[in-house]
Amino acid sequence: MTSAGKQTEPDNTKGRLFVQNLHSKKFAVDLSLRDKVRDVKAQIRHHWGLAEHTQAVIFAGKQMTEDDRMLFEYGLEFGSIMYLVCPLPGGV
């Protein structure tokens, strides 16, 4: 963070982040912290075959709901673990 309290944007360097599902299966993704949530969801679709609209990605106890938001804006750092939850169809 800068002295004004704003986060400084990281450069476009790629690093390793992790996605873990509720069965404790984890896989690594190599992304930049400037990549967007939609990029994580695309990696999940590629790895596990789950459509983006069925994915709920959680980090630090909060759902990452804004697909156009950059990962660093959610506070992710290289080595962070995001959790994948797939809500049941039909809701509650």
C-alpha distance (Angstrom), angle and dihedral (degrees) to the residues before:
residue distance angle dihedral
M1 . . .
T2 3.76 . .
S3 3.77 124.3 .
A4 3.82 88.5 -97.4
G5 3.83 89.1 61.0
K6 3.80 96.2 -109.1
Q7 3.79 122.2 128.0
T8 3.77 114.5 -112.3
E9 3.77 113.7 -128.9
P10 3.78 113.4 -113.7
D11 3.78 120.2 -131.6
N12 3.81 121.6 -101.3
T13 3.83 94.8 -92.9
K14 3.79 112.9 140.2
G15 3.77 121.0 -130.5
R16 3.77 140.2 163.4
L17 3.80 123.6 -77.6
F18 3.80 126.8 169.1
V19 3.79 136.2 -133.6
Q20 3.80 119.4 -159.8
N21 3.79 127.1 -173.2
L22 3.80 127.7 -150.4
H23 3.82 90.5 -92.8
S24 3.84 88.5 62.5
K25 3.81 91.9 -110.8
K26 3.77 108.5 145.7
F27 3.79 133.6 -169.9
A28 3.78 132.7 -177.4
V29 3.79 125.7 -121.8
D30 3.79 124.3 -166.1
L31 3.79 107.1 -142.7
S32 3.76 140.4 142.8
L33 3.78 117.9 -109.9
R34 3.81 84.8 -122.4
D35 3.81 90.6 61.3
K36 3.77 115.8 103.7
V37 3.78 134.8 -114.2
R38 3.82 88.0 -106.9
D39 3.83 88.0 62.4
V40 3.82 90.6 56.0
K41 3.81 90.3 48.7
A42 3.82 90.4 50.5
Q43 3.83 89.5 53.0
I44 3.82 89.9 50.1
R45 3.82 90.3 50.0
H46 3.80 89.9 50.4
H47 3.82 94.2 46.8
W48 3.82 102.7 37.8
G49 3.82 102.1 16.8
L50 3.81 94.9 -121.8
A51 3.79 117.5 146.1
E52 3.79 114.2 -118.6
H53 3.81 94.1 -119.0
T54 3.84 90.0 59.6
Q55 3.82 94.2 53.7
A56 3.78 127.3 95.6
V57 3.81 109.6 -172.9
I58 3.82 116.1 -161.2
F59 3.79 129.2 -165.0
A60 3.82 126.4 173.9
G61 3.80 90.0 -6.3
K62 3.81 94.6 -55.9
Q63 3.78 128.9 105.5
M64 3.79 112.7 -120.7
T65 3.80 95.8 -132.4
E66 3.80 101.9 161.6
D67 3.82 108.6 81.3
D68 3.82 92.8 -168.8
R69 3.80 94.8 52.4
M70 3.82 117.9 106.2
L71 3.79 118.2 -116.2
F72 3.82 94.7 -119.6
E73 3.82 88.1 57.8
Y74 3.81 87.7 65.9
G75 3.82 89.6 50.5
L76 3.80 97.8 -105.4
E77 3.79 119.6 157.1
F78 3.79 129.6 -175.5
G79 3.79 108.2 -72.7
S80 3.82 93.4 31.0
I81 3.80 119.3 141.0
M82 3.80 120.6 -136.4
Y83 3.78 119.3 -165.1
L84 3.79 124.0 -135.9
V85 3.78 119.6 -144.5
C86 3.78 122.8 176.6
P87 3.80 110.0 -155.0
L88 3.79 116.3 -136.7
P89 3.80 114.8 -102.6
G90 3.78 114.6 -100.6
G91 3.79 95.7 28.5
V92 3.79 123.9 -127.6
